[in-house]
Amino acid sequence: MKNSTLIPALAMVAVMLVNGCSGGAKKGAGGAGAPVLVAQAVATNVPVLINPPPVGHVMPYSTVTVRPQVGGVISQVHFQEGQAVRKGDQLFTIDPRSMQAVLAHDRAQLENAEIQFTREQKLFDQKLVSQDEYDTSKASRDTLAATVQSDELNLSFTEIRAPFDGRTGSLQFHEGNVVKAPDDTLLTINQIHPIYVAFAVPEQYLPEIKREMREKTLKVQATFQNMDALPQGELTFIDNAVDMTTGTIQLKATFPNEDNTLWPGQFVQVVLTLSDLTNAIVVPSQAVQTGQNGQFVYVVKPDLTAEERPVTVGITYQGETVMQSGLKAGETVVTDGQLRLTPDAKVNIKSALSSTNATTTGK
């Protein structure tokens, strides 16, 4: 008895729900239409990038470990730790006094040998000394001349200078320390103008990278958190082998780095531009929907009805998706409100501002 009473009641509720839904659909189909946000498809140039952007690390263009070539006491340090230095700038002075004394002694020996050789040469010309005596005197003179040259070179090594423009690191020895050549490391200098960014990309990109590099210079950008400007560089190196364990190829980009934005050891996101698509048709990425038959967009026709248009999509760049087929420049597509639409449904175009206000009021 209870069941027979319940079934008609459920049937009546179902009919009311169906009538309510159909009434809502009709209301949306006519009159004001479904509220949507729209955008126009535009033709523009779109860069073709490595996606996802690889992570790279910043490397000095060149690094040198400064070591003494003669031992002794450091008598003076001519720079501050972390200071930028120019090629030829003096960094250290090793006490030269002992070498100056050795040089003075050997120069005196050489001067005496020169006098002896001049005398022997005159006697040899007069046939008063043998060939052996002449040769011995000449050899003694030449040996002392070489010794003096060696002394002068060692004395020059007491002034340690920067081999290139760069940035000094931490100072390992201070004034008064005794250093031993060539074992002790005095400091490390990094050349950061220009500077490298090393990164790896999947090997599938290698043929295209090599092809594009034959035709033009490939541009590279580096970015990281809190960066004011994006440093611009060029791809300058492709490794000679693919890493078999990761399936990637190592690349390097060179950046002028004149403002010291990049610093050795940093990790950065690398944007490598392979080529440019010219006059590509693009729409906001949120306009692209996926259905049972593939991807599509809702196109707003001149009579303000929605057309479900199948499309073939290409790459995405900065929130815009390239339409390879199915859409022309100037056509209007729905970017928000697609869930309210069916083919040929009436639409009511809203502005982004009014939509935001409506949402805030609803809250």
MOLINCOR-V86987 format. One record per residue. N is the residue number from 1. RES is the residue in one letter. NEAR is the number of other C-alpha atoms within 10 Angstrom. Layout:
((N | RES | NEAR) (N | RES | NEAR))
This chain:
((1 | M | 5) (2 | K | 6) (3 | N | 7) (4 | S | 8) (5 | T | 9) (6 | L | 10) (7 | I | 10) (8 | P | 11) (9 | A | 10) (10 | L | 11) (11 | A | 11) (12 | M | 11) (13 | V | 11) (14 | A | 12) (15 | V | 11) (16 | M | 12) (17 | L | 12) (18 | V | 12) (19 | N | 12) (20 | G | 11) (21 | C | 12) (22 | S | 12) (23 | G | 12) (24 | G | 11) (25 | A | 15) (26 | K | 12) (27 | K | 14) (28 | G | 19) (29 | A | 18) (30 | G | 12) (31 | G | 11) (32 | A | 12) (33 | G | 20) (34 | A | 24) (35 | P | 19) (36 | V | 22) (37 | L | 18) (38 | V | 22) (39 | A | 17) (40 | Q | 18) (41 | A | 22) (42 | V | 20) (43 | A | 17) (44 | T | 13) (45 | N | 13) (46 | V | 21) (47 | P | 15) (48 | V | 15) (49 | L | 18) (50 | I | 16) (51 | N | 13) (52 | P | 10) (53 | P | 12) (54 | P | 16) (55 | V | 18) (56 | G | 25) (57 | H | 19) (58 | V | 23) (59 | M | 22) (60 | P | 20) (61 | Y | 17) (62 | S | 16) (63 | T | 15) (64 | V | 15) (65 | T | 12) (66 | V | 18) (67 | R | 18) (68 | P | 20) (69 | Q | 18) (70 | V | 20) (71 | G | 19) (72 | G | 21) (73 | V | 18) (74 | I | 19) (75 | S | 16) (76 | Q | 15) (77 | V | 17) (78 | H | 11) (79 | F | 15) (80 | Q | 13) (81 | E | 12) (82 | G | 13) (83 | Q | 13) (84 | A | 16) (85 | V | 21) (86 | R | 14) (87 | K | 11) (88 | G | 12) (89 | D | 16) (90 | Q | 16) (91 | L | 19) (92 | F | 23) (93 | T | 20) (94 | I | 25) (95 | D | 19) (96 | P | 19) (97 | R | 12) (98 | S | 11) (99 | M | 19) (100 | Q | 15) (101 | A | 12) (102 | V | 15) (103 | L | 21) (104 | A | 15) (105 | H | 12) (106 | D | 19) (107 | R | 18) (108 | A | 13) (109 | Q | 17) (110 | L | 21) (111 | E | 14) (112 | N | 14) (113 | A | 21) (114 | E | 19) (115 | I | 13) (116 | Q | 16) (117 | F | 22) (118 | T | 16) (119 | R | 13) (120 | E | 22) (121 | Q | 19) (122 | K | 13) (123 | L | 14) (124 | F | 15) (125 | D | 10) (126 | Q | 9) (127 | K | 10) (128 | L | 11) (129 | V | 14) (130 | S | 11) (131 | Q | 11) (132 | D | 9) (133 | E | 14) (134 | Y | 20) (135 | D | 14) (136 | T | 13) (137 | S | 19) (138 | K | 18) (139 | A | 14) (140 | S | 16) (141 | R | 22) (142 | D | 16) (143 | T | 13) (144 | L | 20) (145 | A | 19) (146 | A | 13) (147 | T | 18) (148 | V | 21) (149 | Q | 15) (150 | S | 13) (151 | D | 20) (152 | E | 16) (153 | L | 13) (154 | N | 18) (155 | L | 20) (156 | S | 16) (157 | F | 18) (158 | T | 23) (159 | E | 19) (160 | I | 21) (161 | R | 18) (162 | A | 19) (163 | P | 15) (164 | F | 17) (165 | D | 18) (166 | G | 25) (167 | R | 20) (168 | T | 21) (169 | G | 17) (170 | S | 13) (171 | L | 15) (172 | Q | 12) (173 | F | 16) (174 | H | 15) (175 | E | 13) (176 | G | 14) (177 | N | 13) (178 | V | 15) (179 | V | 21) (180 | K | 15) (181 | A | 12) (182 | P | 12) (183 | D | 11) (184 | D | 17) (185 | T | 16) (186 | L | 18) (187 | L | 17) (188 | T | 17) (189 | I | 24) (190 | N | 21) (191 | Q | 21) (192 | I | 25) (193 | H | 20) (194 | P | 17) (195 | I | 25) (196 | Y | 30) (197 | V | 31) (198 | A | 21) (199 | F | 20) (200 | A | 20) (201 | V | 22) (202 | P | 16) (203 | E | 18) (204 | Q | 11) (205 | Y | 13) (206 | L | 15) (207 | P | 10) (208 | E | 12) (209 | I | 19) (210 | K | 13) (211 | R | 11) (212 | E | 15) (213 | M | 14) (214 | R | 9) (215 | E | 8) (216 | K | 10) (217 | T | 14) (218 | L | 19) (219 | K | 17) (220 | V | 22) (221 | Q | 19) (222 | A | 25) (223 | T | 20) (224 | F | 15) (225 | Q | 7) (226 | N | 6) (227 | M | 11) (228 | D | 9) (229 | A | 10) (230 | L | 12) (231 | P | 18) (232 | Q | 16) (233 | G | 23) (234 | E | 19) (235 | L | 22) (236 | T | 15) (237 | F | 13) (238 | I | 16) (239 | D | 11) (240 | N | 9) (241 | A | 10) (242 | V | 17) (243 | D | 14) (244 | M | 9) (245 | T | 6) (246 | T | 11) (247 | G | 12) (248 | T | 18) (249 | I | 20) (250 | Q | 18) (251 | L | 18) (252 | K | 23) (253 | A | 25) (254 | T | 22) (255 | F | 25) (256 | P | 17) (257 | N | 17) (258 | E | 12) (259 | D | 8) (260 | N | 12) (261 | T | 15) (262 | L | 28) (263 | W | 16) (264 | P | 16) (265 | G | 12) (266 | Q | 12) (267 | F | 19) (268 | V | 20) (269 | Q | 18) (270 | V | 24) (271 | V | 20) (272 | L | 24) (273 | T | 19) (274 | L | 21) (275 | S | 16) (276 | D | 12) (277 | L | 13) (278 | T | 11) (279 | N | 12) (280 | A | 20) (281 | I | 25) (282 | V | 27) (283 | V | 27) (284 | P | 21) (285 | S | 16) (286 | Q | 14) (287 | A | 21) (288 | V | 21) (289 | Q | 16) (290 | T | 10) (291 | G | 9) (292 | Q | 5) (293 | N | 7) (294 | G | 10) (295 | Q | 15) (296 | F | 19) (297 | V | 25) (298 | Y | 26) (299 | V | 25) (300 | V | 25) (301 | K | 15) (302 | P | 9) (303 | D | 9) (304 | L | 15) (305 | T | 20) (306 | A | 24) (307 | E | 20) (308 | E | 18) (309 | R | 14) (310 | P | 19) (311 | V | 17) (312 | T | 14) (313 | V | 18) (314 | G | 14) (315 | I | 16) (316 | T | 19) (317 | Y | 16) (318 | Q | 8) (319 | G | 10) (320 | E | 17) (321 | T | 21) (322 | V | 24) (323 | M | 23) (324 | Q | 15) (325 | S | 12) (326 | G | 13) (327 | L | 22) (328 | K | 16) (329 | A | 16) (330 | G | 12) (331 | E | 15) (332 | T | 21) (333 | V | 26) (334 | V | 25) (335 | T | 21) (336 | D | 18) (337 | G | 16) (338 | Q | 19) (339 | L | 8) (340 | R | 14) (341 | L | 22) (342 | T | 15) (343 | P | 12) (344 | D | 17) (345 | A | 20) (346 | K | 24) (347 | V | 26) (348 | N | 16) (349 | I | 17) (350 | K | 14) (351 | S | 11) (352 | A | 13) (353 | L | 8) (354 | S | 10) (355 | S | 15) (356 | T | 11) (357 | N | 11) (358 | A | 11) (359 | T | 9) (360 | T | 9) (361 | T | 8) (362 | G | 7) (363 | K | 6))
